Amino acid sequence: MNTIISLLERSGALLEGHFLLSSGKHSNRYVQCAKLLSYPEHAEIVISEVVRKISDLDIDLIVGPAMGGVIVAYEMGRQLELPAIFTERKDGEMTLRRGFEIKEGTKVMIAEDVVTTGKSTMETKKVIEKLGGDVIGVASIIDRTKGKSELDIPLYSAVKIDIDTFESSNCPMCKDGSKPVKPGSRN
């Protein structure tokens, strides 16, 4: 775990400030995994920790929600020698495009960079199940759920990071006059 935290810090992926999260909540820290994943050697090391935890599972396919899960799914698939595809939003709804298919009964692991609320994971799970796939879990680099996940599938992660989040109406940084910035890929 110390190696993973060290790689996050060295790559500039652990950010300090005032952030507006996709959930609408605010936070004083943010993990921008794209910075970590911009170094292929770091991605290999960090994702190998997750792969170690899921390598004994019966998995046919890795699916990552775009944007954060695309590189994670690719690297996970490479290490497990499995195909890796991704879902993406079209007109605000998660969907499978680009000729990707999921056949009935396919055992799928969802790949994520960070799981906080699990919103993207559950949207992706819905798409997979609608196509007949069997979602067996989600594998992520970072688990920042603080054990309060509403996921109904197992969560495997390289590292758990506790980062405080606040309702916007009760945010101490807002009360101090700070304005949050919106990181990440989802508007």
Backbone bond lengths (Angstrom), bond angles and torsions (degrees), N, CA, C in turn:
res aa  C-N    CA-C-N  psi(-1)  N-CA   C-N-CA  omega(-1)  CA-C   N-CA-C  phi
1 M - - - 1.453 - - 1.525 110.97 -
2 N 1.334 117.96 -40.20 1.461 120.60 179.36 1.523 111.41 -60.35
3 T 1.345 116.65 -35.50 1.463 120.70 177.53 1.522 110.32 -63.50
4 I 1.325 116.72 -41.80 1.462 120.64 -178.97 1.518 110.62 -66.07
5 I 1.308 117.42 -46.81 1.477 120.90 177.52 1.518 109.79 -59.75
6 S 1.320 117.34 -42.47 1.461 121.70 178.76 1.532 111.24 -60.61
7 L 1.332 117.35 -43.15 1.465 121.01 178.88 1.531 110.92 -66.47
8 L 1.325 116.98 -38.58 1.470 120.25 176.18 1.524 110.58 -61.74
9 E 1.320 116.71 -44.03 1.468 120.89 179.69 1.527 111.44 -66.83
10 R 1.342 117.31 -46.79 1.477 120.50 -178.10 1.522 112.69 -63.42
11 S 1.321 116.93 -31.99 1.465 119.84 -178.85 1.532 112.15 -85.54
12 G 1.330 117.59 -4.10 1.461 121.17 -179.27 1.520 112.89 77.63
13 A 1.336 117.48 21.15 1.463 121.80 -177.42 1.527 113.45 -82.02
14 L 1.335 117.78 -21.88 1.462 120.73 177.78 1.525 108.56 -91.92
15 L 1.320 115.86 109.22 1.457 121.28 -174.47 1.526 110.86 -105.26
16 E 1.321 115.54 144.85 1.463 122.85 175.95 1.518 107.46 -115.14
17 G 1.323 117.53 141.76 1.463 121.24 179.37 1.512 111.12 158.33
18 H 1.322 116.47 -143.08 1.464 123.45 179.93 1.524 106.35 -132.09
19 F 1.338 115.95 110.28 1.454 120.96 -170.32 1.524 112.09 -119.55
20 L 1.331 115.46 141.17 1.453 123.16 172.64 1.521 106.35 -97.56
21 L 1.318 116.77 115.69 1.458 122.19 -177.90 1.527 110.75 -85.41
22 S 1.322 116.27 162.91 1.468 121.38 179.50 1.524 111.98 -58.74
23 S 1.317 116.84 -28.83 1.467 122.12 179.74 1.525 112.17 -72.44
24 G 1.343 117.71 -11.79 1.456 122.25 -174.83 1.521 112.52 94.97
25 K 1.336 116.10 -10.37 1.467 120.16 178.28 1.523 109.70 -79.89
26 H 1.319 115.82 167.05 1.464 122.27 178.66 1.526 108.95 -112.63
27 S 1.330 116.09 156.85 1.456 121.95 -179.41 1.520 109.44 -149.72
28 N 1.339 115.85 152.81 1.468 119.53 178.02 1.525 112.13 -95.76
29 R 1.325 116.77 -4.23 1.474 121.83 176.26 1.519 108.59 -138.34
30 Y 1.319 115.40 155.64 1.462 121.01 -179.19 1.520 108.04 -148.77
31 V 1.322 115.98 143.33 1.470 120.58 176.28 1.521 107.59 -107.53
32 Q 1.328 116.24 112.33 1.463 122.88 179.46 1.531 107.49 -99.81
33 C 1.344 115.66 84.16 1.469 120.51 -174.98 1.526 113.31 -61.17
34 A 1.315 117.80 -22.84 1.466 119.64 178.17 1.526 111.06 -56.40
35 K 1.335 116.59 -34.79 1.473 119.78 178.64 1.524 110.67 -67.15
36 L 1.318 117.49 -41.96 1.464 121.57 176.33 1.528 110.14 -63.71
37 L 1.328 116.57 -46.74 1.462 121.86 -175.31 1.527 113.22 -71.06
38 S 1.334 117.22 -11.21 1.466 119.53 176.57 1.526 111.44 -72.24
39 Y 1.326 116.45 -9.32 1.467 122.77 175.34 1.527 107.92 -110.25
40 P 1.348 118.38 100.60 1.470 120.64 -176.60 1.531 113.98 -53.14
41 E 1.322 117.05 -36.01 1.470 118.91 -179.54 1.531 111.06 -67.93
42 H 1.332 118.43 -32.76 1.461 121.86 176.24 1.525 110.21 -71.04
43 A 1.339 115.85 -42.71 1.469 120.48 178.73 1.523 110.00 -58.47
44 E 1.307 116.71 -43.75 1.468 120.56 -179.46 1.528 111.23 -60.75
45 I 1.315 117.13 -45.16 1.469 121.58 -178.28 1.531 111.04 -65.60
46 V 1.319 116.68 -49.71 1.461 120.90 -175.71 1.532 110.94 -67.11
47 I 1.306 117.19 -45.07 1.463 119.94 -177.67 1.527 111.27 -71.24
48 S 1.335 117.29 -25.97 1.475 118.82 176.48 1.524 110.93 -63.59
49 E 1.333 117.14 -27.81 1.470 120.39 176.88 1.528 110.94 -66.65
50 V 1.332 116.71 -39.29 1.465 120.67 177.25 1.526 109.56 -71.51
51 V 1.322 116.74 -43.14 1.466 121.49 -179.88 1.528 110.54 -57.94
52 R 1.316 116.65 -39.40 1.469 120.85 178.26 1.534 110.30 -57.54
53 K 1.327 117.26 -36.51 1.466 121.94 -177.32 1.524 113.52 -77.74
54 I 1.338 117.86 -21.06 1.469 120.51 -176.30 1.531 113.13 -115.11
55 S 1.316 117.70 -1.24 1.469 120.48 -171.95 1.526 114.09 -63.73
56 D 1.325 118.78 -22.47 1.462 121.00 179.26 1.528 112.85 -89.03
57 L 1.325 117.81 -3.72 1.464 121.32 -179.49 1.523 110.31 -80.95
58 D 1.310 116.29 153.55 1.467 122.67 178.01 1.525 108.39 -85.81
59 I 1.323 116.31 97.38 1.466 123.34 -175.55 1.531 108.60 -121.29
60 D 1.340 116.16 135.42 1.468 121.37 176.47 1.525 112.92 -103.86
61 L 1.335 116.70 -27.82 1.462 121.25 -169.82 1.519 110.22 -153.40
62 I 1.336 115.92 143.39 1.461 122.77 173.80 1.524 107.40 -107.65
63 V 1.345 116.61 132.39 1.464 121.35 178.43 1.527 108.75 -128.75
64 G 1.321 116.25 124.01 1.464 121.26 178.35 1.508 111.26 -114.35
65 P 1.332 118.07 132.34 1.462 119.41 173.68 1.527 110.88 -72.03
66 A 1.335 115.98 134.61 1.455 120.07 176.96 1.523 108.48 -73.30
67 M 1.245 118.58 141.75 1.455 130.62 9.03 1.539 110.84 -94.89
68 G 1.319 116.61 -40.73 1.457 120.73 -168.94 1.512 115.99 -58.85
69 G 1.326 118.18 -29.18 1.453 120.18 -176.02 1.510 115.59 -90.15
70 V 1.325 118.55 -6.23 1.466 120.74 -174.34 1.532 111.59 -64.52
71 I 1.319 117.90 -54.86 1.465 120.90 -178.34 1.527 110.04 -68.25
72 V 1.327 116.99 -38.18 1.466 120.74 179.17 1.528 109.45 -61.52
73 A 1.340 117.71 -45.74 1.466 121.31 178.69 1.525 110.76 -61.62
74 Y 1.322 116.81 -44.37 1.465 120.69 -179.94 1.532 111.00 -58.35
75 E 1.331 116.26 -51.12 1.464 119.98 -176.93 1.525 111.26 -67.51
76 M 1.324 116.94 -37.43 1.464 120.59 177.43 1.530 109.53 -63.65
77 G 1.319 115.98 -45.44 1.464 120.59 177.58 1.515 111.75 -61.11
78 R 1.322 116.91 -41.38 1.467 120.73 178.81 1.520 110.46 -60.70
79 Q 1.324 116.57 -46.82 1.460 119.89 -177.61 1.525 112.61 -69.59
80 L 1.323 117.33 -33.34 1.469 121.07 -179.83 1.530 112.95 -90.74
81 E 1.341 115.60 -4.27 1.461 122.55 -176.58 1.522 111.13 57.17
82 L 1.347 114.62 48.63 1.459 123.30 178.91 1.522 109.57 -127.31
83 P 1.330 117.70 155.51 1.463 118.89 174.39 1.533 110.49 -68.35
84 A 1.321 115.12 150.21 1.463 121.60 -179.72 1.525 108.55 -135.43
85 I 1.327 115.31 129.03 1.465 121.40 178.74 1.530 108.32 -130.71
86 F 1.343 116.98 -178.08 1.456 119.02 179.77 1.523 111.96 -144.07
87 T 1.327 114.45 153.26 1.457 121.80 170.29 1.523 106.83 -97.72
88 E 1.324 115.14 161.70 1.457 119.73 177.76 1.515 109.47 -152.15
89 R 1.311 116.05 161.90 1.465 120.24 179.72 1.527 109.99 -86.74
90 K 1.318 113.98 135.41 1.458 120.88 170.42 1.517 105.77 -130.34
91 D 1.319 115.70 123.85 1.469 121.50 -176.37 1.525 110.99 53.53
92 G 1.335 115.52 39.49 1.457 121.62 175.52 1.522 115.68 80.70
93 E 1.322 117.41 1.02 1.463 120.09 -177.92 1.533 110.60 -118.86
94 M 1.328 115.82 135.51 1.466 120.89 179.24 1.524 108.88 -67.90
95 T 1.342 115.06 135.55 1.453 120.47 -176.49 1.522 110.32 -151.09
96 L 1.319 116.10 164.96 1.460 122.36 174.26 1.525 106.88 -106.81
97 R 1.308 117.46 124.99 1.465 122.63 -175.20 1.525 109.58 -132.06
98 R 1.315 115.75 -163.63 1.459 125.27 172.64 1.535 113.59 60.22
99 G 1.316 116.29 24.26 1.461 120.56 179.47 1.518 114.27 79.89
100 F 1.343 117.71 4.13 1.464 120.37 177.05 1.523 109.18 -66.96
101 E 1.332 115.78 146.31 1.460 121.69 178.74 1.517 110.23 -133.77
102 I 1.311 114.76 151.20 1.459 122.01 171.39 1.516 105.92 -129.72
103 K 1.315 115.52 116.85 1.460 120.16 -177.93 1.529 110.73 -84.11
104 E 1.310 115.00 153.85 1.467 122.71 177.48 1.526 110.28 -49.67
105 G 1.328 116.70 129.58 1.461 121.88 176.22 1.521 115.71 83.99
106 T 1.329 118.28 -0.74 1.468 121.38 178.46 1.525 109.26 -63.96
107 K 1.334 115.72 129.17 1.468 121.20 179.23 1.532 108.31 -87.00
108 V 1.332 115.82 116.32 1.463 122.08 -170.14 1.528 111.55 -115.86
109 M 1.333 114.96 134.97 1.465 122.23 168.84 1.526 106.25 -107.12
110 I 1.319 116.51 126.04 1.467 120.72 175.52 1.527 107.39 -83.75
111 A 1.324 116.75 136.23 1.468 122.74 -179.89 1.519 109.46 -112.19
112 E 1.323 116.17 129.43 1.467 122.18 -179.09 1.519 110.07 -131.12
113 D 1.333 116.61 157.19 1.457 119.75 170.81 1.525 108.92 -82.06
114 V 1.334 117.34 -55.33 1.466 122.52 -179.21 1.526 108.78 -131.61
115 V 1.315 116.62 134.54 1.470 120.59 171.79 1.526 107.23 -111.97
116 T 1.340 115.00 119.09 1.470 121.05 177.22 1.519 108.96 -113.38
117 T 1.321 116.64 -67.55 1.462 120.32 177.67 1.528 111.49 -99.26
118 G 1.315 117.35 -21.94 1.456 121.55 -178.08 1.519 113.51 87.17
119 K 1.335 117.66 10.96 1.468 121.03 -176.72 1.538 112.22 -59.89
120 S 1.322 117.71 -52.03 1.467 120.37 179.91 1.520 111.31 -63.21
121 T 1.332 115.85 -38.17 1.462 120.64 179.17 1.521 110.33 -60.78
122 M 1.320 116.86 -47.64 1.463 120.13 -177.28 1.531 111.64 -69.33
123 E 1.343 117.31 -33.12 1.468 119.90 175.12 1.523 109.79 -64.90
124 T 1.330 116.28 -41.78 1.460 121.17 179.49 1.527 110.52 -67.69
125 K 1.320 116.61 -41.47 1.469 121.56 178.08 1.532 110.35 -57.70
126 K 1.311 116.63 -42.84 1.467 121.70 -179.92 1.536 110.66 -61.04
127 V 1.327 116.97 -43.74 1.468 121.32 178.91 1.533 110.02 -62.28
128 I 1.318 116.73 -46.59 1.465 121.68 -177.99 1.529 110.59 -61.93
129 E 1.327 116.20 -46.71 1.466 119.96 -178.07 1.528 111.66 -67.36
130 K 1.322 117.20 -34.57 1.471 120.72 177.73 1.532 110.29 -62.08
131 L 1.333 116.35 -31.11 1.461 121.24 179.20 1.530 112.65 -87.99
132 G 1.339 117.06 0.06 1.460 120.58 177.11 1.512 115.27 97.72
133 G 1.335 117.38 3.90 1.459 120.92 178.41 1.518 111.51 -76.78
134 D 1.321 115.49 157.48 1.464 123.16 179.39 1.530 107.87 -112.41
135 V 1.341 117.39 105.54 1.462 121.83 -178.81 1.523 108.81 -80.22
136 I 1.337 116.02 118.92 1.468 119.89 -177.10 1.525 113.24 -99.82
137 G 1.331 117.15 -9.35 1.461 119.55 178.29 1.507 111.72 166.84
138 V 1.334 114.26 -179.48 1.458 121.94 174.70 1.522 107.47 -128.71
139 A 1.318 116.09 133.89 1.463 122.48 178.39 1.523 107.51 -116.51
140 S 1.336 115.92 127.60 1.463 119.79 -176.64 1.518 111.04 -134.57
141 I 1.318 114.61 159.44 1.459 119.56 172.65 1.523 108.40 -70.39
142 I 1.336 116.67 -51.03 1.459 122.14 -174.47 1.524 110.50 -117.17
143 D 1.315 116.51 131.01 1.463 123.37 169.24 1.523 105.93 -107.59
144 R 1.330 116.29 108.97 1.458 119.14 175.84 1.520 111.04 -117.23
145 T 1.351 115.66 32.91 1.466 121.69 -179.61 1.523 112.66 -79.17
146 K 1.325 117.67 -16.04 1.471 122.74 -175.92 1.522 110.89 57.77
147 G 1.339 116.12 29.89 1.454 120.66 179.44 1.518 113.97 73.21
148 K 1.332 117.36 11.39 1.467 121.65 -177.19 1.520 111.42 -112.07
149 S 1.307 116.29 31.01 1.454 121.21 -178.94 1.526 110.94 -69.98
150 E 1.315 115.31 144.01 1.458 120.92 173.61 1.523 110.60 -99.19
151 L 1.319 116.59 12.68 1.456 120.94 178.40 1.522 109.72 -65.54
152 D 1.321 116.16 142.24 1.459 120.24 176.94 1.532 110.86 -105.88
153 I 1.332 115.15 21.97 1.472 122.54 177.49 1.524 107.96 -134.19
154 P 1.340 117.29 156.67 1.469 119.63 178.74 1.525 112.29 -61.78
155 L 1.328 115.70 144.98 1.464 123.17 177.20 1.519 108.94 -116.12
156 Y 1.336 115.54 122.48 1.460 122.91 177.14 1.519 107.11 -113.91
157 S 1.328 117.75 131.22 1.464 118.72 -178.55 1.522 111.14 -139.74
158 A 1.331 114.75 158.24 1.462 120.68 175.96 1.522 109.99 -74.04
159 V 1.344 116.38 -36.62 1.462 120.12 -177.58 1.528 110.11 -155.35
160 K 1.333 115.24 145.89 1.466 121.57 172.95 1.520 107.69 -102.08
161 I 1.321 115.65 132.13 1.459 120.85 178.28 1.521 108.02 -127.13
162 D 1.324 116.49 124.60 1.462 121.17 177.01 1.524 109.09 -90.20
163 I 1.311 115.05 114.42 1.464 121.87 177.70 1.518 106.76 -125.68
164 D 1.322 116.00 127.33 1.463 120.27 -179.46 1.520 110.83 -68.36
165 T 1.322 114.92 140.49 1.461 120.82 173.00 1.526 107.80 -126.43
166 F 1.319 114.81 153.82 1.457 121.30 -175.94 1.517 110.03 -135.13
167 E 1.321 116.48 143.92 1.457 120.45 168.27 1.524 106.50 -63.60
168 S 1.328 117.61 143.78 1.474 120.01 -177.55 1.529 111.54 -58.24
169 S 1.321 116.59 -32.14 1.465 120.52 -179.21 1.528 112.92 -74.20
170 N 1.344 116.15 -12.81 1.464 120.47 -177.15 1.533 111.06 -127.50
171 C 1.321 116.59 26.66 1.466 121.30 -176.08 1.531 110.07 -84.44
172 P 1.352 117.19 121.02 1.468 119.56 -179.91 1.528 112.72 -64.71
173 M 1.334 117.43 -29.85 1.467 120.02 -179.77 1.523 110.56 -71.08
174 C 1.350 116.84 -38.12 1.474 120.35 175.68 1.528 110.14 -64.19
175 K 1.326 115.60 -40.57 1.464 120.23 179.96 1.523 111.45 -63.36
176 D 1.358 116.06 -26.58 1.467 121.01 176.80 1.531 112.05 -86.16
177 G 1.352 117.17 2.83 1.456 121.03 176.65 1.519 115.19 93.73
178 S 1.307 118.46 1.85 1.458 122.15 179.57 1.528 110.33 -77.28
179 K 1.325 116.53 146.69 1.464 122.78 176.25 1.531 108.40 -107.09
180 P 1.350 117.60 131.70 1.464 119.73 -178.91 1.524 112.26 -74.69
181 V 1.333 115.78 151.62 1.460 122.31 172.72 1.517 107.57 -109.08
182 K 1.338 116.13 151.40 1.462 122.40 -177.88 1.516 109.71 -101.28
183 P 1.344 117.93 103.97 1.463 120.40 175.11 1.531 109.58 -87.61
184 G 1.299 117.15 -177.97 1.470 120.34 173.57 1.498 113.28 81.99
185 S 1.349 115.32 -174.26 1.452 120.95 -172.99 1.509 114.65 -105.92
186 R 1.339 118.10 -14.55 1.458 119.59 -176.92 1.514 110.25 -94.85
187 N 1.342 115.97 131.09 1.471 121.02 178.02 1.512 110.59 -79.87
